[in-house]
Amino acid sequence: MDDQELGFKAGDVIEVMDATNREWWWGRVADVEGWFPASFVRLRVNQDEPADDEAPRAGDRGAEDGGAEAQSSKDQMRTNVINEILSTERDYIKHLRDICEGYVRQCRKRADMFSEEQLRTIFGNIEDIYRCQKAFVKALEQRFNRERPHLSELGACFLEHQADFQIYSEYCNNHPNACVELSRLTKLSKYVYFFEACRLLQKMIDISLDGFLLTPVQKICKYPLQLAELLKYTHPQHR
């Protein structure tokens, strides 16, 4: 949508040039460079299977050890995915709290600047999302196996809370309206200063409010990627 944003489609491989910002990375596809949301992609790691001439042959002394090492490696990869899910979820909860406490609460104090209808347009049902995500991350923590992380059963949490994720439909459908309203308000300097003051008081990173409000849209798109990655390293017999 913007000259500096990178367009890409499912299956494209993007060369990451700059990942210093956690939300937006600078990358290249073919000869085109630009910014793209980090949550829309997953990192590619070396997961190639050994070549035929390198694979252990039946009867080799190291065959069993090789099998054990392969399973250990798979368990470690599953642990890594589980840790990433928990880590990103904790970061996301903080992000939602900052928006609700740093922006929504402050805006409600200024009835001279914002009507309730305006706040509903700008922030949608983000407070409902925050409440649901707090319960979800608590469930994830309870399912986390601290002794043997790779045995953690996080899939059950997604099944138990699947109805809650439907509230993202309302938020995502409203998001374009939020962008339009914010664009209108930020043409006025008093709103620009007010939003910046909210950000500084909450000690949030230097991103505009519309950037913060994009995160839930990105988050709901990332869950299928994380679950696919988790399934890749899950034993078929895992309950």
C-alpha positions in Angstrom: 0.0 0.0 0.0 3.0 2.3 0.5 6.0 2.8 -1.7 8.3 1.5 1.0 6.3 -1.6 1.8 7.2 -4.9 0.3 4.5 -6.9 -1.5 4.8 -10.7 -1.4 2.7 -13.8 -1.7 2.5 -17.1 0.1 5.6 -19.2 -0.6 7.9 -16.3 -1.4 11.3 -16.4 0.2 12.3 -13.0 1.5 15.9 -12.1 2.2 15.9 -10.2 5.5 18.2 -7.1 5.4 17.3 -5.5 8.7 15.5 -7.0 11.7 16.3 -4.4 14.4 12.6 -3.5 14.7 10.6 -6.4 16.2 7.4 -5.6 14.3 8.6 -4.5 10.8 11.6 -5.9 9.0 13.3 -4.6 5.8 13.7 -7.3 3.2 14.2 -8.1 -0.5 12.3 -10.3 -2.9 13.9 -10.6 -6.3 15.1 -7.0 -7.0 12.5 -5.3 -4.8 13.2 -4.1 -1.3 10.8 -2.7 1.4 9.3 -3.0 4.9 7.1 -6.0 5.7 5.4 -7.2 9.0 7.6 -9.8 10.8 4.5 -11.6 12.0 3.4 -12.5 8.5 6.5 -14.8 7.9 8.4 -17.5 9.6 12.2 -17.8 9.7 13.6 -20.5 7.4 16.1 -22.7 9.1 18.2 -25.6 7.7 15.9 -28.5 7.9 17.2 -30.5 4.9 17.3 -34.2 5.3 20.7 -35.9 4.9 21.7 -36.9 1.4 21.2 -40.6 0.5 25.0 -41.3 0.6 25.1 -39.7 4.1 22.1 -41.6 5.6 23.0 -44.4 8.0 22.8 -47.8 6.5 21.1 -50.8 8.2 23.7 -52.6 10.4 25.9 -49.5 10.9 27.0 -49.2 14.4 26.0 -45.6 14.5 22.5 -46.1 13.2 20.8 -46.3 16.6 22.8 -43.4 17.9 21.8 -41.4 14.8 18.2 -42.2 15.4 18.4 -41.1 19.0 20.2 -37.9 18.0 17.5 -37.2 15.4 14.8 -37.5 17.9 16.7 -35.4 20.4 17.1 -32.7 17.7 13.3 -32.9 16.9 12.5 -32.6 20.6 14.7 -29.5 20.9 13.1 -27.9 17.8 9.6 -28.6 19.4 10.9 -26.9 22.6 12.1 -23.9 20.6 8.6 -23.6 18.9 6.9 -23.8 22.3 9.2 -21.3 23.9 8.5 -18.9 20.9 4.7 -19.3 21.3 4.9 -18.5 25.0 7.4 -15.6 24.6 5.5 -13.9 21.8 2.3 -14.3 23.8 3.8 -12.6 26.9 5.0 -9.8 24.6 1.6 -9.5 23.1 -0.2 -9.3 26.4 2.1 -6.4 27.4 1.4 -4.7 24.1 -2.4 -5.0 24.6 -2.1 -3.7 28.2 -0.1 -0.7 27.0 -2.8 0.2 24.4 -5.6 -0.2 26.9 -4.0 1.6 29.8 -1.8 4.0 27.8 -4.3 5.1 25.2 -7.9 3.9 25.8 -7.9 4.9 29.5 -6.3 8.3 28.8 -8.7 9.1 25.8 -11.7 8.3 28.0 -10.6 11.1 30.4 -10.8 13.6 27.6 -14.5 13.8 26.8 -13.8 17.2 25.2 -11.6 15.4 22.5 -13.2 12.0 22.0 -16.8 10.7 22.0 -17.5 7.1 23.0 -18.4 6.4 19.4 -15.1 7.7 18.2 -13.2 5.5 20.7 -15.2 2.5 19.6 -14.2 3.3 16.0 -10.5 3.8 16.8 -9.9 0.9 19.3 -12.7 -1.5 18.3 -13.1 -4.3 20.8 -9.4 -4.3 21.8 -10.4 -4.4 25.5 -12.3 -7.6 25.0 -9.3 -9.1 23.2 -7.1 -8.1 26.1 -9.4 -9.9 28.6 -9.5 -13.1 26.4 -5.8 -13.1 25.8 -5.0 -12.9 29.5 -7.1 -16.0 30.1 -5.4 -17.7 27.1 -1.8 -17.0 28.2 -2.7 -18.2 31.7 -3.9 -21.5 30.1 -0.7 -21.8 28.1 1.4 -21.3 31.2 -0.5 -24.1 33.0 0.0 -26.5 30.1 3.7 -25.7 29.9 5.9 -28.7 31.1 8.8 -27.0 32.8 10.7 -30.3 33.4 10.4 -31.5 29.7 9.2 -28.6 27.6 8.9 -30.6 24.4 6.1 -32.6 26.0 4.0 -29.5 26.6 0.4 -29.8 25.3 -0.4 -26.4 24.0 -2.8 -27.6 21.3 -5.5 -28.2 24.0 -5.4 -24.5 24.9 -6.3 -23.5 21.3 -9.2 -25.9 21.3 -10.5 -24.7 24.7 -10.3 -21.1 23.6 -11.3 -21.4 20.0 -14.6 -19.6 20.4 -12.8 -16.6 22.0 -10.7 -16.1 18.9 -13.8 -15.2 16.9 -13.8 -11.8 18.5 -10.9 -10.9 16.2 -13.4 -10.9 13.3 -15.0 -7.7 14.7 -11.6 -6.1 15.3 -10.2 -6.9 11.9 -13.4 -5.8 10.1 -13.3 -2.5 12.0 -9.6 -1.8 11.5 -9.9 0.0 8.2 -12.4 2.4 9.8 -9.9 3.0 12.7 -7.2 3.9 10.2 -9.5 6.4 8.5 -10.6 8.0 11.8 -7.0 8.2 13.0 -5.9 9.8 9.7 -8.5 12.4 10.1 -7.6 13.2 13.7 -3.9 13.4 13.2 -4.3 16.2 10.7 -5.0 18.3 13.9 -1.9 19.0 15.9 -3.6 18.7 19.3 -4.4 15.1 18.6 -0.8 14.4 17.4 0.6 15.9 20.6 -2.0 14.0 22.8 -1.2 10.6 21.2 2.5 11.2 21.5 2.1 12.1 25.2 0.2 8.9 25.8 3.0 6.9 24.2 5.7 8.6 26.2 3.8 8.3 29.6 3.4 4.5 28.9 7.0 4.2 27.8 6.1 2.6 24.6 8.5 2.2 21.6 8.5 4.9 18.9 5.7 3.8 16.7 2.5 5.7 15.8 -0.8 4.6 17.3 -2.0 3.1 14.0 1.1 0.9 14.0 0.2 -0.4 17.5 -3.4 -1.1 16.5 -2.2 -3.2 13.6 -0.7 -5.8 16.0 -3.9 -7.8 16.7 -4.5 -8.2 13.0 -1.0 -9.5 12.6 -1.3 -11.7 15.7 -4.3 -13.7 14.6 -2.6 -14.4 11.2 0.5 -15.7 13.0 -1.2 -18.5 15.0 -1.7 -20.8 12.0 2.1 -20.5 11.2 3.0 -21.3 14.8 0.7 -24.2 15.0 2.0 -25.6 11.7 5.5 -25.3 13.0 4.5 -27.0 16.2 2.9 -29.9 14.3 6.0 -30.4 12.2 8.0 -31.4 15.3 5.2 -33.3 17.1 5.3 -37.1 17.1 2.2 -38.6 15.3 1.3 -40.5 18.5 1.4 -37.3 20.7 -2.0 -36.9 22.2 
